[in-house]
Amino acid sequence: MAKPGTPFEKELAKVNRKMDRVRIERRGKKLSLRATLPPKPGETSPKQRYIPTQKPANLPGLSYARAQALRLEAELIEDKFDWKNWDEKIANATKSKIINEWVDELIHLKEPQIQFETLRDHYRVPLSKLPGDAVLTEKICRETIELETIGRPAKRQKYILAYAALCSLAGVPQDLKTLIPSKTAIINPISPGDLPTDSEIVDAWKSINHKAYKILFARMACYGLRPHETFKCTISTDRNEPFCKVATGTKTGRATGGRFVLPFPPEWFDELQPWLDFEPLMYSDKWKSATNRKLGNILSHWFHNSKLMWFNAYALRHRFACRMAEKNLAVGTAAKMMGHSVEIHCRVYQQALGKEGIAKAWRDATQR
């Protein structure tokens, strides 16, 4: 141990006289820095602390300690002190994960919640475009979105939602929704002139010879279901409460435990008989193990290949929504039965009324 008045002690005192906020002190046989430091993670107030240099109390050790003290003092003066730079345990505890680690965690959380194909298309594929070994930042997300989705608004929507979820999990501030195009082509408004009339729908239903497809058609027409939802619903046979419950595991049934829909127009419940059981009529072993996308394709492809209809399967769902708008059903109720947000429902369907529909709704509301 150096004695008072030795060259080491004289040099130590000289160094400390030139320091403002930091002191170098000998603790045992080694040197430490002493200063009032900002609170550690989880603390609320600054404290006077020692930072070990792990260097011996001699002139070479003092040279190293002086350099560290100058660095520490500069960080304190410039308000740039960060415990991660001075405490190895804190550095290891707060070490930023790389993007691939956050992606793995997000996928693990999402797997039990959504279908395999949805997980792949909406999360795995977009997230795979990020630089996996980098630290997650909003800037990286923005740059990747701009690069991967030029001229592809629907694709951009998927990427934005996936990256926003990743940033939320990682606690990274972001405002990626500003990248959504102001006029998105993801969901286009419906033109009533492109849809079948109610009489054309009934005529088409009557012309179907395949019993299973006739029932699935009736379910779409009466309840405005998505094609895959016709396979995953339960319909009451009570005409006083003719509810259709769309099962969990569908696009809008998962989070709510199922959604409820009523027939519109109500007389179709008796006429088209959507409550009939199609299962004994349609290769149940095959469709029961299919994904939502494959189920939708079964019905959509049948429509496409049928020579009896000029419209596609979704036209029945669109007509159901327009019918509710024409009858001036409350927008909130209509959106809920469709499984839409009110915003989406208004954007797609309310404009479909046209001049005549608006006038009719006005007359009905004012009883003229």
Secondary structure as a PSIPRED ss2 file (coil, helix, strand):
# PSIPRED VFORMAT (PSIPRED V4.0)

   1 M C   1.000  0.000  0.000
   2 A C   1.000  0.000  0.000
   3 K C   1.000  0.000  0.000
   4 P C   1.000  0.000  0.000
   5 G C   1.000  0.000  0.000
   6 T C   1.000  0.000  0.000
   7 P H   0.000  1.000  0.000
   8 F H   0.000  1.000  0.000
   9 E H   0.000  1.000  0.000
  10 K H   0.000  1.000  0.000
  11 E H   0.000  1.000  0.000
  12 L H   0.000  1.000  0.000
  13 A H   0.000  1.000  0.000
  14 K H   0.000  1.000  0.000
  15 V H   0.000  1.000  0.000
  16 N H   0.000  1.000  0.000
  17 R H   0.000  1.000  0.000
  18 K C   1.000  0.000  0.000
  19 M C   1.000  0.000  0.000
  20 D C   1.000  0.000  0.000
  21 R C   1.000  0.000  0.000
  22 V C   1.000  0.000  0.000
  23 R E   0.000  0.000  1.000
  24 I E   0.000  0.000  1.000
  25 E E   0.000  0.000  1.000
  26 R E   0.000  0.000  1.000
  27 R E   0.000  0.000  1.000
  28 G C   1.000  0.000  0.000
  29 K C   1.000  0.000  0.000
  30 K E   0.000  0.000  1.000
  31 L E   0.000  0.000  1.000
  32 S E   0.000  0.000  1.000
  33 L E   0.000  0.000  1.000
  34 R E   0.000  0.000  1.000
  35 A E   0.000  0.000  1.000
  36 T E   0.000  0.000  1.000
  37 L E   0.000  0.000  1.000
  38 P C   1.000  0.000  0.000
  39 P C   1.000  0.000  0.000
  40 K C   1.000  0.000  0.000
  41 P C   1.000  0.000  0.000
  42 G C   1.000  0.000  0.000
  43 E C   1.000  0.000  0.000
  44 T C   1.000  0.000  0.000
  45 S C   1.000  0.000  0.000
  46 P C   1.000  0.000  0.000
  47 K E   0.000  0.000  1.000
  48 Q E   0.000  0.000  1.000
  49 R E   0.000  0.000  1.000
  50 Y E   0.000  0.000  1.000
  51 I E   0.000  0.000  1.000
  52 P E   0.000  0.000  1.000
  53 T E   0.000  0.000  1.000
  54 Q E   0.000  0.000  1.000
  55 K E   0.000  0.000  1.000
  56 P E   0.000  0.000  1.000
  57 A C   1.000  0.000  0.000
  58 N C   1.000  0.000  0.000
  59 L H   0.000  1.000  0.000
  60 P H   0.000  1.000  0.000
  61 G H   0.000  1.000  0.000
  62 L H   0.000  1.000  0.000
  63 S H   0.000  1.000  0.000
  64 Y H   0.000  1.000  0.000
  65 A H   0.000  1.000  0.000
  66 R H   0.000  1.000  0.000
  67 A H   0.000  1.000  0.000
  68 Q H   0.000  1.000  0.000
  69 A H   0.000  1.000  0.000
  70 L H   0.000  1.000  0.000
  71 R H   0.000  1.000  0.000
  72 L H   0.000  1.000  0.000
  73 E H   0.000  1.000  0.000
  74 A H   0.000  1.000  0.000
  75 E H   0.000  1.000  0.000
  76 L H   0.000  1.000  0.000
  77 I H   0.000  1.000  0.000
  78 E C   1.000  0.000  0.000
  79 D C   1.000  0.000  0.000
  80 K C   1.000  0.000  0.000
  81 F C   1.000  0.000  0.000
  82 D C   1.000  0.000  0.000
  83 W H   0.000  1.000  0.000
  84 K H   0.000  1.000  0.000
  85 N H   0.000  1.000  0.000
  86 W C   1.000  0.000  0.000
  87 D C   1.000  0.000  0.000
  88 E H   0.000  1.000  0.000
  89 K H   0.000  1.000  0.000
  90 I H   0.000  1.000  0.000
  91 A H   0.000  1.000  0.000
  92 N H   0.000  1.000  0.000
  93 A H   0.000  1.000  0.000
  94 T C   1.000  0.000  0.000
  95 K C   1.000  0.000  0.000
  96 S C   1.000  0.000  0.000
  97 K C   1.000  0.000  0.000
  98 I E   0.000  0.000  1.000
  99 I H   0.000  1.000  0.000
 100 N H   0.000  1.000  0.000
 101 E H   0.000  1.000  0.000
 102 W H   0.000  1.000  0.000
 103 V H   0.000  1.000  0.000
 104 D H   0.000  1.000  0.000
 105 E H   0.000  1.000  0.000
 106 L H   0.000  1.000  0.000
 107 I H   0.000  1.000  0.000
 108 H H   0.000  1.000  0.000
 109 L H   0.000  1.000  0.000
 110 K H   0.000  1.000  0.000
 111 E C   1.000  0.000  0.000
 112 P C   1.000  0.000  0.000
 113 Q C   1.000  0.000  0.000
 114 I C   1.000  0.000  0.000
 115 Q C   1.000  0.000  0.000
 116 F H   0.000  1.000  0.000
 117 E H   0.000  1.000  0.000
 118 T H   0.000  1.000  0.000
 119 L H   0.000  1.000  0.000
 120 R H   0.000  1.000  0.000
 121 D H   0.000  1.000  0.000
 122 H H   0.000  1.000  0.000
 123 Y H   0.000  1.000  0.000
 124 R H   0.000  1.000  0.000
 125 V H   0.000  1.000  0.000
 126 P H   0.000  1.000  0.000
 127 L H   0.000  1.000  0.000
 128 S H   0.000  1.000  0.000
 129 K C   1.000  0.000  0.000
 130 L C   1.000  0.000  0.000
 131 P C   1.000  0.000  0.000
 132 G C   1.000  0.000  0.000
 133 D C   1.000  0.000  0.000
 134 A C   1.000  0.000  0.000
 135 V E   0.000  0.000  1.000
 136 L C   1.000  0.000  0.000
 137 T C   1.000  0.000  0.000
 138 E H   0.000  1.000  0.000
 139 K H   0.000  1.000  0.000
 140 I H   0.000  1.000  0.000
 141 C H   0.000  1.000  0.000
 142 R H   0.000  1.000  0.000
 143 E H   0.000  1.000  0.000
 144 T H   0.000  1.000  0.000
 145 I H   0.000  1.000  0.000
 146 E H   0.000  1.000  0.000
 147 L H   0.000  1.000  0.000
 148 E H   0.000  1.000  0.000
 149 T C   1.000  0.000  0.000
 150 I C   1.000  0.000  0.000
 151 G C   1.000  0.000  0.000
 152 R C   1.000  0.000  0.000
 153 P H   0.000  1.000  0.000
 154 A H   0.000  1.000  0.000
 155 K H   0.000  1.000  0.000
 156 R H   0.000  1.000  0.000
 157 Q H   0.000  1.000  0.000
 158 K H   0.000  1.000  0.000
 159 Y H   0.000  1.000  0.000
 160 I H   0.000  1.000  0.000
 161 L H   0.000  1.000  0.000
 162 A H   0.000  1.000  0.000
 163 Y H   0.000  1.000  0.000
 164 A H   0.000  1.000  0.000
 165 A H   0.000  1.000  0.000
 166 L H   0.000  1.000  0.000
 167 C H   0.000  1.000  0.000
 168 S H   0.000  1.000  0.000
 169 L H   0.000  1.000  0.000
 170 A H   0.000  1.000  0.000
 171 G C   1.000  0.000  0.000
 172 V C   1.000  0.000  0.000
 173 P C   1.000  0.000  0.000
 174 Q C   1.000  0.000  0.000
 175 D C   1.000  0.000  0.000
 176 L H   0.000  1.000  0.000
 177 K H   0.000  1.000  0.000
 178 T H   0.000  1.000  0.000
 179 L H   0.000  1.000  0.000
 180 I C   1.000  0.000  0.000
 181 P C   1.000  0.000  0.000
 182 S C   1.000  0.000  0.000
 183 K C   1.000  0.000  0.000
 184 T C   1.000  0.000  0.000
 185 A C   1.000  0.000  0.000
 186 I C   1.000  0.000  0.000
 187 I C   1.000  0.000  0.000
 188 N C   1.000  0.000  0.000
 189 P C   1.000  0.000  0.000
 190 I C   1.000  0.000  0.000
 191 S C   1.000  0.000  0.000
 192 P H   0.000  1.000  0.000
 193 G H   0.000  1.000  0.000
 194 D H   0.000  1.000  0.000
 195 L C   1.000  0.000  0.000
 196 P C   1.000  0.000  0.000
 197 T C   1.000  0.000  0.000
 198 D H   0.000  1.000  0.000
 199 S H   0.000  1.000  0.000
 200 E H   0.000  1.000  0.000
 201 I H   0.000  1.000  0.000
 202 V H   0.000  1.000  0.000
 203 D H   0.000  1.000  0.000
 204 A H   0.000  1.000  0.000
 205 W H   0.000  1.000  0.000
 206 K H   0.000  1.000  0.000
 207 S H   0.000  1.000  0.000
 208 I C   1.000  0.000  0.000
 209 N C   1.000  0.000  0.000
 210 H C   1.000  0.000  0.000
 211 K H   0.000  1.000  0.000
 212 A H   0.000  1.000  0.000
 213 Y H   0.000  1.000  0.000
 214 K H   0.000  1.000  0.000
 215 I H   0.000  1.000  0.000
 216 L H   0.000  1.000  0.000
 217 F H   0.000  1.000  0.000
 218 A H   0.000  1.000  0.000
 219 R H   0.000  1.000  0.000
 220 M H   0.000  1.000  0.000
 221 A H   0.000  1.000  0.000
 222 C H   0.000  1.000  0.000
 223 Y H   0.000  1.000  0.000
 224 G C   1.000  0.000  0.000
 225 L C   1.000  0.000  0.000
 226 R C   1.000  0.000  0.000
 227 P H   0.000  1.000  0.000
 228 H H   0.000  1.000  0.000
 229 E H   0.000  1.000  0.000
 230 T H   0.000  1.000  0.000
 231 F H   0.000  1.000  0.000
 232 K C   1.000  0.000  0.000
 233 C E   0.000  0.000  1.000
 234 T E   0.000  0.000  1.000
 235 I E   0.000  0.000  1.000
 236 S C   1.000  0.000  0.000
 237 T C   1.000  0.000  0.000
 238 D C   1.000  0.000  0.000
 239 R C   1.000  0.000  0.000
 240 N C   1.000  0.000  0.000
 241 E C   1.000  0.000  0.000
 242 P C   1.000  0.000  0.000
 243 F C   1.000  0.000  0.000
 244 C E   0.000  0.000  1.000
 245 K E   0.000  0.000  1.000
 246 V E   0.000  0.000  1.000
 247 A C   1.000  0.000  0.000
 248 T C   1.000  0.000  0.000
 249 G C   1.000  0.000  0.000
 250 T C   1.000  0.000  0.000
 251 K C   1.000  0.000  0.000
 252 T C   1.000  0.000  0.000
 253 G C   1.000  0.000  0.000
 254 R C   1.000  0.000  0.000
 255 A C   1.000  0.000  0.000
 256 T C   1.000  0.000  0.000
 257 G C   1.000  0.000  0.000
 258 G C   1.000  0.000  0.000
 259 R E   0.000  0.000  1.000
 260 F E   0.000  0.000  1.000
 261 V E   0.000  0.000  1.000
 262 L C   1.000  0.000  0.000
 263 P C   1.000  0.000  0.000
 264 F C   1.000  0.000  0.000
 265 P C   1.000  0.000  0.000
 266 P C   1.000  0.000  0.000
 267 E C   1.000  0.000  0.000
 268 W H   0.000  1.000  0.000
 269 F H   0.000  1.000  0.000
 270 D H   0.000  1.000  0.000
 271 E H   0.000  1.000  0.000
 272 L C   1.000  0.000  0.000
 273 Q C   1.000  0.000  0.000
 274 P C   1.000  0.000  0.000
 275 W C   1.000  0.000  0.000
 276 L C   1.000  0.000  0.000
 277 D C   1.000  0.000  0.000
 278 F C   1.000  0.000  0.000
 279 E H   0.000  1.000  0.000
 280 P H   0.000  1.000  0.000
 281 L H   0.000  1.000  0.000
 282 M C   1.000  0.000  0.000
 283 Y C   1.000  0.000  0.000
 284 S H   0.000  1.000  0.000
 285 D H   0.000  1.000  0.000
 286 K H   0.000  1.000  0.000
 287 W H   0.000  1.000  0.000
 288 K H   0.000  1.000  0.000
 289 S C   1.000  0.000  0.000
 290 A C   1.000  0.000  0.000
 291 T C   1.000  0.000  0.000
 292 N H   0.000  1.000  0.000
 293 R H   0.000  1.000  0.000
 294 K H   0.000  1.000  0.000
 295 L H   0.000  1.000  0.000
 296 G H   0.000  1.000  0.000
 297 N H   0.000  1.000  0.000
 298 I H   0.000  1.000  0.000
 299 L H   0.000  1.000  0.000
 300 S H   0.000  1.000  0.000
 301 H H   0.000  1.000  0.000
 302 W H   0.000  1.000  0.000
 303 F H   0.000  1.000  0.000
 304 H H   0.000  1.000  0.000
 305 N H   0.000  1.000  0.000
 306 S C   1.000  0.000  0.000
 307 K C   1.000  0.000  0.000
 308 L C   1.000  0.000  0.000
 309 M C   1.000  0.000  0.000
 310 W C   1.000  0.000  0.000
 311 F C   1.000  0.000  0.000
 312 N C   1.000  0.000  0.000
 313 A C   1.000  0.000  0.000
 314 Y H   0.000  1.000  0.000
 315 A H   0.000  1.000  0.000
 316 L H   0.000  1.000  0.000
 317 R H   0.000  1.000  0.000
 318 H H   0.000  1.000  0.000
 319 R H   0.000  1.000  0.000
 320 F H   0.000  1.000  0.000
 321 A H   0.000  1.000  0.000
 322 C H   0.000  1.000  0.000
 323 R H   0.000  1.000  0.000
 324 M H   0.000  1.000  0.000
 325 A H   0.000  1.000  0.000
 326 E H   0.000  1.000  0.000
 327 K C   1.000  0.000  0.000
 328 N C   1.000  0.000  0.000
 329 L C   1.000  0.000  0.000
 330 A C   1.000  0.000  0.000
 331 V H   0.000  1.000  0.000
 332 G H   0.000  1.000  0.000
 333 T H   0.000  1.000  0.000
 334 A H   0.000  1.000  0.000
 335 A H   0.000  1.000  0.000
 336 K H   0.000  1.000  0.000
 337 M H   0.000  1.000  0.000
 338 M H   0.000  1.000  0.000
 339 G C   1.000  0.000  0.000
 340 H C   1.000  0.000  0.000
 341 S C   1.000  0.000  0.000
 342 V H   0.000  1.000  0.000
 343 E H   0.000  1.000  0.000
 344 I H   0.000  1.000  0.000
 345 H H   0.000  1.000  0.000
 346 C H   0.000  1.000  0.000
 347 R H   0.000  1.000  0.000
 348 V H   0.000  1.000  0.000
 349 Y C   1.000  0.000  0.000
 350 Q H   0.000  1.000  0.000
 351 Q H   0.000  1.000  0.000
 352 A H   0.000  1.000  0.000
 353 L H   0.000  1.000  0.000
 354 G H   0.000  1.000  0.000
 355 K H   0.000  1.000  0.000
 356 E H   0.000  1.000  0.000
 357 G H   0.000  1.000  0.000
 358 I H   0.000  1.000  0.000
 359 A H   0.000  1.000  0.000
 360 K H   0.000  1.000  0.000
 361 A H   0.000  1.000  0.000
 362 W H   0.000  1.000  0.000
 363 R H   0.000  1.000  0.000
 364 D H   0.000  1.000  0.000
 365 A H   0.000  1.000  0.000
 366 T H   0.000  1.000  0.000
 367 Q C   1.000  0.000  0.000
 368 R C   1.000  0.000  0.000
